[in-house]
Amino acid sequence: MDVFVLLCCANGLPAPETEVLFAPPRKYRADYLFRQAKVIVEQNGGIWKKGAHSSGKGLLRDFAKSNLAQQLGFRYFVFTPQQMRSGEAVEALKEILI
């Protein structure tokens, strides 16, 4: 099972849905969705090297996805893989989700 999902459950948060299409007909997927709270959590790796989230095209796609999610009423959070595994992301979400 996903470490972030396990950390959420272990800390009293609801288990998020994973890889959820959130804005049909757009193909945007949320890495993690807390549907009842309308919270999306994205994990962006590869920020210190050339990757999908650090190229110009990738950044523009991420901006459009984030903006659309917020226009649809979602709160949108972005964390690194390290923040997701360490529990830092869970701590940041506790006030919102509990």
N, C-alpha and C positions, 0 to 999 in steps of 0.2 A: 504494500500500500504506500501511497504518497506520504513523504515525511511531513509536509505542511498540513495535510489532512489529519494525520495522526496527532500533530502538535495542537491543532485546533481542538480536536476532541478531548485530548488530555488536559486542556486548559479551560474546559467548559464552554467552548464555542461550538456552534452547530457545524456539522461537516459540510463544507462547500461542495457544490456540484463542480465538476471539472470539464474543461474543454466544451463550453456551452455556447451555441450559436445564440447571440443575444439581440441581434438587430436585423431580422429577416426583412427584405430579401438580401441584404448585405451578407457577406460571408464572414464577418467578424466573429471571432470566438473569444470568449473570456477564458483565461487560464483557470480562474476560480470564480464562482458566482455564489454569493449568499443571497439567494433570490428574495426571501422575505424582507431583508433589510435593504435590498437594491444596492448591494455593494459588489463591485468587481475588483479582483486582485490580479494584477499581472506580474509575472516573473520575467525580468529582462536580464538575461545573461549576455556574456560577450561584450560588455561595455568597455573593456580595457583593450580590446583588440578589434580588428575589422570583422564585423559580423552583421547579422540581419538588423539588429537594433541600433547599430552605429553608422550605417551608411546613410547617405542623404535620402535615398529612396525609402529605406526602412524607417527612418525617423519621420518622414512625411506620412507614411502609412500609419505609424504609431500615433502621431498627432491626430490624424483624421479619426482613427478608432476611438481615442480618448475623448475627443470633442463630441462625437456622436453619442457615446455612452452617457456623457454628462447632459447632452441635450435631451436624452431619453429619461433623465431623472436618476441615473445611477451615480453613486459616489465611486470614484475610480482611483485606486491606489497601485503604485508600482514599487516593487522591491527587487533587490538582487537575489540570486540563489543563496548567497551566504546569509542574507537577512531572513530568508524564508526558512532555512535550516536551523539557524541559531535561536529562533523564537522571537527575534526582534519584530518581525511582521505581526506575529500573534499578539505581542504586547501592544503594538500600535492599534490593533483592531479591537482589543478588549472593550474599551470605552464605548465603542460604537455598537458592538454586537451583543453585549451582555446587559 
